[in-house]
Amino acid sequence: MIDSSHSPSESFFNGRLALNTLLTLANSALLLVVIKWADVVHWPYFLAAASAAVIGFLEPRKGWVLALLQAAFLWVGYTFFTPAPTSGGDRELELFCLYGSIFLTFLGSFVGGILKRASSR
């Protein structure tokens, strides 16, 4: 079945993707703050899964680009722009939250895209 929302003449980079990119970057910054702030993995994982599902729902065909962008933003932001925790336990928790959130970003955007395509039939 051909999806009527995706025409062959439509450019890959369009205004809708640009707007969703800004939304993804803002959400990635919020997720990075939550990763640094959280005492448990539940909040970062919940936010990562929910935001990734929204990414997939907003861009069912191009969500992979936004997922890559969010994952890269999280890793670069955490690695180069946040201070390292002083205790080993805090560092392990933050890294577990970070890499788990990156994994959930890809998984959630995939599931969100499937849900969007299934609901538009």
C-alpha positions in Angstrom: 0.0 0.0 0.0 1.4 3.4 -0.9 1.4 6.0 1.9 -0.3 9.2 0.7 1.6 11.4 3.1 4.9 10.7 1.5 5.1 11.9 -2.1 8.2 11.2 -4.3 8.7 14.9 -5.1 8.8 15.8 -1.4 12.2 17.0 -0.2 13.9 15.0 2.6 14.8 18.1 4.5 11.7 20.3 4.8 10.2 22.7 7.3 8.5 20.0 9.3 11.8 18.1 9.8 13.5 21.3 10.8 10.8 22.1 13.4 11.0 18.5 14.7 14.8 18.8 14.9 14.5 21.9 17.1 12.0 20.0 19.3 14.3 17.0 19.5 17.3 19.2 20.4 15.3 20.9 23.2 14.1 17.5 24.5 17.7 16.1 24.4 18.9 19.0 26.5 16.1 18.3 29.0 17.0 14.6 29.0 20.6 15.4 29.6 19.7 17.5 32.7 17.5 14.7 34.0 20.3 12.2 33.5 22.6 14.4 35.6 19.9 15.1 38.2 18.3 11.7 38.7 19.1 9.4 41.6 17.5 6.4 39.9 17.2 5.2 36.3 13.4 5.5 36.2 13.1 9.2 35.2 15.7 9.3 32.4 14.4 6.0 31.0 10.8 7.2 31.1 11.6 10.5 29.5 13.8 8.8 26.8 11.2 6.3 25.9 8.3 8.8 25.8 10.3 11.4 23.8 11.5 8.7 21.4 8.0 7.5 20.8 7.0 11.1 20.0 9.9 11.4 17.6 8.7 8.3 15.8 5.1 9.4 15.8 6.0 12.9 14.5 8.3 11.6 11.8 7.4 8.0 11.0 9.7 7.8 7.9 12.5 10.2 8.9 12.5 9.5 12.7 15.8 7.6 12.4 17.5 11.0 11.6 16.0 12.5 14.7 16.9 9.5 16.8 20.5 9.7 15.6 20.6 13.4 16.4 19.3 12.9 19.9 21.7 10.0 20.6 24.7 12.1 19.3 23.5 15.2 21.3 23.3 13.1 24.5 26.7 11.4 24.1 28.5 14.6 23.0 26.8 16.7 25.7 27.5 14.3 28.4 31.1 13.5 27.4 32.3 17.1 26.7 30.0 19.5 28.4 29.0 18.1 31.8 31.2 17.7 34.8 32.1 14.1 35.9 30.7 13.0 39.2 33.2 12.7 42.1 32.0 9.2 43.3 32.3 6.0 41.2 28.7 5.0 42.0 27.3 8.3 40.7 29.3 8.0 37.5 28.2 4.4 37.0 24.5 5.4 37.5 24.9 8.4 35.0 26.5 6.2 32.4 23.9 3.5 32.8 21.2 6.2 32.4 23.0 7.7 29.4 23.6 4.5 27.4 20.2 3.1 28.3 18.5 6.4 27.1 20.4 6.2 23.9 19.2 2.6 23.3 15.6 3.6 24.2 15.8 6.5 21.8 16.3 4.1 18.9 13.8 1.6 20.1 11.1 4.2 21.0 11.4 6.0 17.7 11.0 2.7 15.8 7.9 1.8 17.8 6.5 5.3 17.5 6.9 5.2 13.7 5.2 1.8 13.5 2.3 3.1 15.7 1.9 6.2 13.5 1.9 4.2 10.2 -0.6 1.7 11.7 -2.9 4.4 12.9 -3.0 6.2 9.6 -4.3 3.1 7.7 
